[in-house]
Amino acid sequence: MYQTKQQNRIGIYEKALPDGLSWQDKLREASELKFDFIEISIDESEQRRARLDWSDEEIYELRRLCEKSQMPLHSMCLSAHRKYPFGSSDLTIRKQAEVIMDRAITLAYKLGVRVIQLAGYDVYYETANLDTHKRFIQGMQWSAKQAEKAGVMLAVEIMDTEYLNALSKFEILKREVNSPYFMAYPDVGNITGWNYDICTELMLSRDHIVQIHLKDTFKVKDNYPGQFRDLVIGEGEVDFFAIFQTLKKIEYTAPFVIEMWAKDSDWKDNIITAKKYLQQASLAVGLSLFDE
């Protein structure tokens, strides 16, 4: 019988596991590492974008595998819009952005994915301006309506670029996209990396946060662009103690995802190290992220 989990559910980002693993092996590794779910990646690569074209047979085969493993795909990191952004000046690219969104929502619905994380970029490979911003808002308004039809949550990631690098900026965007299916997905590493007060930001958006990425970063400084990825949690400057203290204060009970990247043979040890560090930080404020 299903029972509500007493702790926050903790997922692992798919890219924290080696690319060469089969889905069966990824699910097994995530289970052995005591995670509650995997966040599937649909990025701008042809390999992962092709998942949007999976047949029903392929989709439901993976879903059955997840059920058998008791390891769901709770959320989806949809970063394919970096290559095909809603803010693009090219109408063809904007149409492709709509196709990607529509297919991602359909895939999420069939897989049982509850949350689609959107990349908070108006454009990435083009020059941003007021028009790219306006088109992005229009794209988000359209996307939210499609998500409402499927009952799938869209959550905008707070990013590693200046355009949407703070929850305070999301709150302005939220006024333009007033949908219960359009919420925030903060990455505490990105917000910290851009030198925002992470605790104030979390308090500000407490009513709109549906999931959180746990990631470590080095902060942007004069003549230093910061480092926003490829760190093992505990190596950077993110104050996880203060973050968990704030989350306890606002009674945050939604899921977390550990965001890391498997770059070498130490990937599993790096995940274990990250888990231990996060557990210590959470226990210090009277929380417990992981079953002991």
C-alpha positions, 0 to 999 in steps of 0.5 A: 500500500502506498504511504506518503514519504515522511522526508523530501523525495530526492532524485538524481539527474540522469547525467550524473549516471554514465551515458553508456548505461542502459535504462535498466542499469540506470534505474538499478544504480539509482535504486542502489544509491537510495534515490527516490527517482531519476530526472530524465534529460531531453537536451539539445543533442540529437540523441536525447531529442530523439526521445521525443519521437519514441513510439508508444511501445518504447515509452510504455516499455520504459514505464513498465521497467520503472514500475518493475524497478520501483524507480520512477522518472518523476521529472524531466530536464527539458533543455532542448530549447537552448538550441530552439528557443521561444525568443528566437528571431527565426520563425522556423526555430520558434515553431520547432520550440513549440513542437519540442514543448508539445512532444515533451508534454505528451512524453511526460504524460505517458511516462508519468513525469510530473514536472518538466523543468524548462530552461530560463533562456529567451535565447542562447546562441543569439543576441538577446534584446527586448523582442527576444524577451517578449517572444519568450513570454509569449512562448511561456504563456502558450506552453502553460496552456498546453501543460494545463491540458495535460495536467503536467507541471512546467517549472522554470529553472533559475539559470547560469546566465544573467537573463533569469538567474534569480527567483526575484526575476522569476516572480516578474515573469510569473506575473506575465504567465499566471497559470497554476501549471507554471512555477519555479525550479530554483538551482541553488548553485546558479543563484549563489553563483550570481551572488544573490542572497539565496535565503532571501530568494527562497523566501521570496518564491516560497509559494511558487517552488515545486522542485529544487536542484542541489548543485555546487558552484563558484561565485562570479567575481571580478575577472572570473566568470564563476563555475556553474557545473562539474563540481562535486557538492561540497567543493564549491561556495554554496551554503547548504547549511543556510539553505536547509535552515531556510527551507525548514523555516518555510516548511518546504516538502517538495522534491530535490534533485542532485545535479551532477555530471558523470565525467569519469570513473569516479562518478559513483564515489562523487555521488556518495560524497555529495550525499554525505555532505548534504546529509550532514548539512541537513542534519545540522538544522534538524532535517534528514535528507536521506534514510540513515 
